[in-house]
Amino acid sequence: MFTGKKNRIVVLLVALVTLGIAASQPPDGGHENLKVLPKNITHETLDSIMNTYNTALGVKCAFCHAPQKDNPQRMDYASDDKPEKEITRNMMRMTIDINKKYFKFKKDDPGVPPVTCVTCHHGEAFPEAK
């Protein structure tokens, strides 16, 4: 396939891309300001949960997360500047409590599905009261 100089260039490019990806993500358990989710949550699990919230509420990350002060094009995920972030934490606590208290929900139980954000929001940031 590749020989000599071309092979070394490909290996170098792969190494640089891998290092760039690793440098852009905090190590597992390195997330700041988690108050409801476990502090040792993996990056992949945290991303999955956040993507679920995006879908359930029909929003993007900037709905809850403030921009960085020195670079407004990037999110400051640890910041509590936006009140929506604390509202989300309270909603997380509420659904956890509902599932434990009323449904005795357990993660591996095939019975009643848990109450989640989408239960009420159905893709709307501000669900209509009925």
Secondary structure, 3 states (H helix, E strand, C coil): CCCHHHHHHHHHHHHHHHHHHHHHCCCCCCCCCCCCCCCCCCHHHHHHHHHHHHHHHCCCHHHCCEECCCCCCCEECCCCCCHHHHHHHHHHHHHHHHHHHCCCCCCCCCCCCCCCHHHHHCCCCCCCCC
